[in-house]
Amino acid sequence: MYIPTLDDMLAAHERVKPYIHRTPVLTSSFLNELTGAELFFKCENFQKAGAFKVRGACNAVFGLSDDMLEKGVATHSSGNHALSLSYAAGRRGIPCHVVMPRTAPQAKKDAVRGYGGIITECEPSTSSREEVFAKIQAETGAEFVHPYNDPRVIAGQGTCSRELMEQVNGLEAVVAPIGGGGMISGTCITLSNLAPDVKIYAAEPEMADDAARSFRAGHIIADDAPETVADGLKVPLKELTWHFVHNHVTDILTASEQEIVDAMKLIWKRMKIVMEPSSAVPLATILKNKETFAGKRVGVIITGGNVDLDHLPWMEK
């Protein structure tokens, strides 16, 4: 198992720069007052393809050798990695095969197809996803780019926190969502090397809290098909991301479904930015654990904005 390094992250940043946005950092005096902390929101919802995952996808795709291009790339994903890999593959002119749960948001499926991705649907469980993907990969021979358990992807995700550190001085903590752990792992690479005093917190839904339980137990605990409004955070940790979580994360905090929806609504109202439920989990955990962050300068990674506007969580009965 190759563990990506700081050099890998720095090389990734140079490789992906032509294909991504350097996303803005926004603040809210209202949310600072509400939480008692100084919050700095790194807005990856404004990223190409609408999510941070385009960083890792572009690093993987543009790092492929010419002899690997003909058969293209393939992956399984509930949405943002799928559309990010489709975006990156389109920029390099190669095919992209994607296995997606049939329950994935329609907005994400539409985006994948819009970027030229070829979708095969599966049942909404990790086991079904991996079984269907194995068939697609065998048929196509495409290069597998795992959504998060891939050194190339993790190195690319680490570029987000590198930008954040350049944009905001004196951060004392960074909070990011955790599902499979790609963003958190990339954050660990960057901060453990460039700012080792900054504490790294992962934020997770209570209804899909396998990473938090893994963290407490000291080994991976994987749930097959958790149900949560945060559709991007349903997947379990894998060996590579567990390495970073186990060695570098300060704590994993959880929030209830209602707390996640309330935080999402609050950011929409006060900051006027569109974000998906997974992206609201960090603020939800900060609001729930104010004493942990009070008086501190805290980076908050808003991971994506690909939300189905016809099915907002506070509209559903």
GUPABA-588498 format. One line per field, with one value per residue (C-alpha): residue in three letters; chain; x, y, z. Coordinates in nm, 2 decimals, padded with zeros to 4 digits, m for minus. Each point is the difference from the previous one (the first is absolute). Example, Ala and Ser with C-alpha at 12.3 -4.5 7.8 and 13.67 -1.06 7.14 Angstrom:
type = [ala,ser] .
mol = [A,A] .
c1 = [01.23,00.14] .
c2 = [m00.45,00.34] .
c3 = [00.78,m00.07] .
! end
This chain:
type = [met,tyr,ile,pro,thr,leu,asp,asp,met,leu,ala,ala,his,glu,arg,val,lys,pro,tyr,ile,his,arg,thr,pro,val,leu,thr,ser,ser,phe,leu,asn,glu,leu,thr,gly,ala,glu,leu,phe,phe,lys,cys,glu,asn,phe,gln,lys,ala,gly,ala,phe,lys,val,arg,gly,ala,cys,asn,ala,val,phe,gly,leu,ser,asp,asp,met,leu,glu,lys,gly,val,ala,thr,his,ser,ser,gly,asn,his,ala,leu,ser,leu,ser,tyr,ala,ala,gly,arg,arg,gly,ile,pro,cys,his,val,val,met,pro,arg,thr,ala,pro,gln,ala,lys,lys,asp,ala,val,arg,gly,tyr,gly,gly,ile,ile,thr,glu,cys,glu,pro,ser,thr,ser,ser,arg,glu,glu,val,phe,ala,lys,ile,gln,ala,glu,thr,gly,ala,glu,phe,val,his,pro,tyr,asn,asp,pro,arg,val,ile,ala,gly,gln,gly,thr,cys,ser,arg,glu,leu,met,glu,gln,val,asn,gly,leu,glu,ala,val,val,ala,pro,ile,gly,gly,gly,gly,met,ile,ser,gly,thr,cys,ile,thr,leu,ser,asn,leu,ala,pro,asp,val,lys,ile,tyr,ala,ala,glu,pro,glu,met,ala,asp,asp,ala,ala,arg,ser,phe,arg,ala,gly,his,ile,ile,ala,asp,asp,ala,pro,glu,thr,val,ala,asp,gly,leu,lys,val,pro,leu,lys,glu,leu,thr,trp,his,phe,val,his,asn,his,val,thr,asp,ile,leu,thr,ala,ser,glu,gln,glu,ile,val,asp,ala,met,lys,leu,ile,trp,lys,arg,met,lys,ile,val,met,glu,pro,ser,ser,ala,val,pro,leu,ala,thr,ile,leu,lys,asn,lys,glu,thr,phe,ala,gly,lys,arg,val,gly,val,ile,ile,thr,gly,gly,asn,val,asp,leu,asp,his,leu,pro,trp,met,glu,lys] .
mol = [A,A,A,A,A,A,A,A,A,A,A,A,A,A,A,A,A,A,A,A,A,A,A,A,A,A,A,A,A,A,A,A,A,A,A,A,A,A,A,A,A,A,A,A,A,A,A,A,A,A,A,A,A,A,A,A,A,A,A,A,A,A,A,A,A,A,A,A,A,A,A,A,A,A,A,A,A,A,A,A,A,A,A,A,A,A,A,A,A,A,A,A,A,A,A,A,A,A,A,A,A,A,A,A,A,A,A,A,A,A,A,A,A,A,A,A,A,A,A,A,A,A,A,A,A,A,A,A,A,A,A,A,A,A,A,A,A,A,A,A,A,A,A,A,A,A,A,A,A,A,A,A,A,A,A,A,A,A,A,A,A,A,A,A,A,A,A,A,A,A,A,A,A,A,A,A,A,A,A,A,A,A,A,A,A,A,A,A,A,A,A,A,A,A,A,A,A,A,A,A,A,A,A,A,A,A,A,A,A,A,A,A,A,A,A,A,A,A,A,A,A,A,A,A,A,A,A,A,A,A,A,A,A,A,A,A,A,A,A,A,A,A,A,A,A,A,A,A,A,A,A,A,A,A,A,A,A,A,A,A,A,A,A,A,A,A,A,A,A,A,A,A,A,A,A,A,A,A,A,A,A,A,A,A,A,A,A,A,A,A,A,A,A,A,A,A,A,A,A,A,A,A,A,A,A,A,A,A,A,A,A,A,A,A,A,A,A] .
c1 = [00.00,00.16,m00.05,m00.02,00.25,00.03,00.20,m00.29,m00.24,00.22,00.04,m00.37,m00.06,00.22,m00.17,m00.36,00.03,m00.10,m00.32,m00.14,m00.10,00.19,m00.32,m00.08,m00.01,m00.31,m00.08,m00.32,m00.01,m00.34,00.14,00.31,m00.23,m00.22,00.29,00.25,00.27,00.15,m00.11,00.16,m00.20,00.20,m00.27,00.06,m00.37,00.14,00.25,m00.01,m00.26,m00.14,00.22,00.35,00.02,00.10,00.35,00.07,m00.17,00.21,00.32,m00.08,m00.11,00.27,00.26,m00.09,00.26,m00.10,m00.02,m00.27,m00.23,m00.17,m00.22,m00.07,m00.08,m00.27,m00.13,m00.29,m00.15,m00.32,00.05,00.28,00.30,m00.20,m00.07,00.35,00.17,m00.23,00.10,00.37,m00.03,m00.18,00.28,00.24,m00.22,m00.04,m00.30,m00.13,m00.21,m00.19,m00.20,m00.25,m00.27,m00.35,m00.09,00.27,m00.13,m00.13,00.19,00.33,m00.10,m00.09,00.34,00.19,m00.18,00.05,00.38,m00.01,00.01,m00.16,m00.22,m00.09,m00.23,00.02,m00.19,00.08,00.25,00.38,m00.02,m00.22,00.21,00.32,m00.16,m00.14,00.32,00.21,m00.21,00.03,00.38,00.03,m00.20,00.18,00.36,m00.02,00.24,m00.16,00.00,m00.14,m00.21,00.24,00.22,00.25,00.33,m00.05,m00.35,00.11,00.30,m00.24,m00.24,00.29,00.03,m00.32,00.15,00.32,m00.19,m00.19,00.32,00.13,m00.33,m00.04,00.27,00.00,m00.25,m00.02,m00.24,m00.15,m00.33,m00.10,m00.26,00.09,m00.15,00.27,00.26,00.16,m00.03,00.11,00.30,00.11,m00.05,00.22,00.28,00.01,m00.05,00.22,00.28,m00.06,m00.19,00.04,m00.15,m00.34,m00.25,m00.20,m00.36,m00.22,m00.37,m00.24,m00.38,m00.12,m00.19,00.32,00.25,00.22,00.31,m00.06,m00.06,00.32,00.19,m00.11,00.06,00.34,m00.09,m00.23,m00.37,m00.19,m00.37,m00.14,m00.30,m00.06,m00.29,00.08,m00.10,00.38,00.01,00.37,00.10,m00.14,00.31,00.24,00.37,00.25,00.36,00.17,m00.24,00.00,00.38,m00.05,m00.30,00.16,00.33,m00.09,m00.37,m00.06,m00.37,m00.30,m00.32,m00.35,m00.33,m00.36,m00.20,m00.20,00.32,00.14,m00.31,m00.01,00.36,m00.05,m00.30,00.19,00.29,m00.24,m00.18,00.29,00.28,m00.23,00.20,m00.13,00.14,m00.09,m00.09,00.34,00.17,m00.22,00.12,00.32,m00.21,m00.25,00.27,00.16,m00.34,m00.04,00.35,00.04,00.24,00.25,00.03,m00.08,00.25,00.19,00.06,m00.16,00.01,m00.32,00.01,m00.33,00.05,m00.26,m00.31,m00.16,m00.34,m00.34,m00.19,m00.33,00.06,00.15,00.01,m00.23,m00.27,m00.04,m00.27] .
c2 = [00.00,00.33,00.28,00.34,00.26,00.38,m00.01,m00.19,00.27,00.28,m00.17,m00.05,00.37,00.09,m00.27,00.10,00.38,00.05,m00.20,00.12,00.32,00.14,00.03,00.29,00.01,00.17,00.12,00.08,00.23,m00.16,m00.35,00.12,00.15,m00.31,m00.24,00.21,m00.08,00.17,m00.22,00.00,m00.19,m00.14,m00.01,m00.31,00.03,00.26,m00.26,m00.13,m00.28,00.15,m00.20,m00.04,m00.35,00.15,00.06,m00.36,m00.11,00.24,m00.11,m00.37,00.06,00.24,m00.22,m00.30,m00.11,00.02,m00.38,m00.01,00.25,m00.20,m00.20,00.30,00.00,m00.15,00.05,m00.05,00.30,00.14,00.32,00.26,m00.23,m00.14,00.34,00.13,m00.30,00.05,00.36,m00.08,m00.29,00.24,00.25,m00.27,m00.14,m00.35,m00.22,m00.01,m00.29,00.06,m00.23,00.21,m00.10,00.02,00.23,00.25,00.36,00.06,00.32,m00.20,m00.26,00.28,00.17,m00.33,m00.04,00.36,m00.05,m00.30,m00.27,m00.34,m00.11,m00.36,00.00,m00.22,m00.06,00.25,m00.21,m00.03,m00.37,00.06,00.30,m00.21,m00.31,00.20,00.19,m00.31,m00.11,00.34,00.01,m00.35,00.09,00.33,m00.05,00.36,00.14,m00.01,00.34,m00.07,00.28,00.03,m00.30,00.10,00.19,00.21,00.11,00.07,00.21,00.21,00.05,00.13,00.30,00.15,00.05,00.12,00.29,00.05,00.04,00.26,00.19,00.02,00.06,m00.14,m00.29,m00.21,m00.27,m00.13,m00.19,m00.20,m00.27,m00.36,m00.29,m00.21,00.24,00.14,00.36,m00.06,m00.20,00.27,00.25,m00.21,m00.01,00.37,00.11,m00.26,00.12,00.37,00.09,m00.28,00.20,00.04,m00.25,m00.21,m00.08,m00.23,00.06,m00.29,m00.07,m00.20,m00.22,m00.10,00.02,m00.29,00.22,00.13,m00.35,m00.11,00.28,m00.10,m00.37,00.04,m00.20,00.03,m00.06,00.00,00.05,m00.13,00.22,00.28,00.24,00.37,00.33,00.06,m00.23,00.07,m00.15,m00.35,m00.19,m00.16,00.06,m00.21,m00.10,00.31,00.26,m00.18,00.04,00.38,00.01,m00.22,00.19,00.36,00.08,00.17,m00.11,m00.11,00.19,m00.10,00.18,m00.11,00.01,00.30,00.18,m00.05,00.13,00.30,00.08,m00.02,00.23,00.24,00.04,00.04,00.27,00.19,m00.05,m00.03,m00.29,m00.33,m00.31,m00.36,m00.17,m00.17,00.34,00.12,m00.27,00.19,00.31,m00.23,m00.16,00.34,00.13,m00.32,00.02,00.38,m00.05,m00.18,00.29,00.30,00.29,m00.19,00.07,m00.29,m00.10,m00.17,m00.19,00.03,m00.30,00.04,00.16,m00.26,m00.01,m00.09,00.33,m00.18,m00.23,00.22,m00.19,00.25,m00.04,m00.38,m00.14] .
c3 = [00.00,m00.12,00.25,m00.19,00.13,00.01,m00.32,m00.17,00.11,m00.12,m00.34,m00.02,00.06,m00.30,m00.21,00.07,00.01,m00.37,00.06,00.34,00.17,00.30,00.20,00.22,00.38,00.14,00.35,00.19,00.31,00.09,00.01,00.18,00.27,00.01,00.04,00.20,m00.25,m00.30,m00.29,m00.35,m00.26,m00.28,m00.27,m00.22,m00.10,m00.25,m00.13,m00.36,m00.02,00.33,00.25,00.14,m00.16,m00.33,00.16,00.05,m00.32,m00.21,00.17,m00.08,m00.36,m00.10,00.17,m00.23,m00.25,m00.37,m00.03,00.27,m00.17,m00.27,00.24,00.22,00.37,00.21,00.35,00.24,00.18,00.14,m00.19,00.04,m00.08,m00.30,m00.15,00.09,m00.17,m00.30,m00.02,00.02,m00.26,m00.23,00.02,m00.10,m00.27,00.15,00.10,00.36,00.13,00.32,00.23,00.20,00.26,m00.16,00.29,m00.07,m00.04,m00.36,m00.01,00.04,m00.26,m00.25,00.07,m00.07,m00.33,m00.08,00.04,m00.23,00.27,m00.07,00.30,00.11,00.30,00.31,00.32,00.28,00.20,00.00,m00.09,m00.31,m00.11,00.01,m00.16,m00.30,m00.03,m00.03,m00.30,m00.17,00.05,m00.13,m00.31,m00.08,00.14,00.11,00.27,00.34,00.18,00.35,00.14,00.30,00.07,m00.27,00.06,m00.31,00.12,00.36,m00.12,m00.22,00.29,00.21,m00.23,00.15,00.35,m00.15,m00.16,00.32,00.20,m00.26,00.02,00.38,00.25,00.35,m00.03,00.31,m00.12,m00.33,m00.02,m00.30,m00.07,00.00,m00.19,m00.16,00.12,m00.32,00.10,00.36,m00.12,m00.24,00.28,00.23,m00.26,m00.03,00.36,00.16,m00.21,m00.05,00.32,00.25,00.28,m00.17,00.13,m00.25,00.07,m00.21,00.00,m00.06,00.01,00.30,m00.24,m00.18,00.28,m00.09,m00.02,00.36,00.12,m00.18,00.16,00.35,m00.06,m00.16,m00.31,m00.31,00.06,m00.33,m00.04,m00.33,m00.07,00.26,m00.05,00.03,m00.16,m00.06,m00.31,m00.06,00.34,m00.02,m00.09,00.24,00.07,m00.18,00.09,m00.15,00.14,00.34,00.02,m00.01,00.23,00.26,00.00,m00.05,00.08,00.34,00.03,m00.20,00.09,m00.09,m00.07,m00.02,m00.32,00.13,00.10,m00.35,m00.17,00.24,m00.07,m00.38,00.02,00.22,m00.24,m00.29,00.19,00.15,m00.27,m00.31,m00.13,m00.14,00.17,00.03,00.33,00.03,00.00,00.29,00.24,00.11,00.11,00.17,00.21,00.08,00.12,00.21,00.15,00.05,00.30,m00.22,m00.25,00.21,m00.05,m00.28,m00.36,m00.18,m00.37,m00.12,m00.33,m00.19,m00.22,m00.27,m00.14,m00.22,00.16,m00.16,00.02,m00.05,00.31,00.27,00.34,00.18,m00.27,00.04,00.22] .
! end
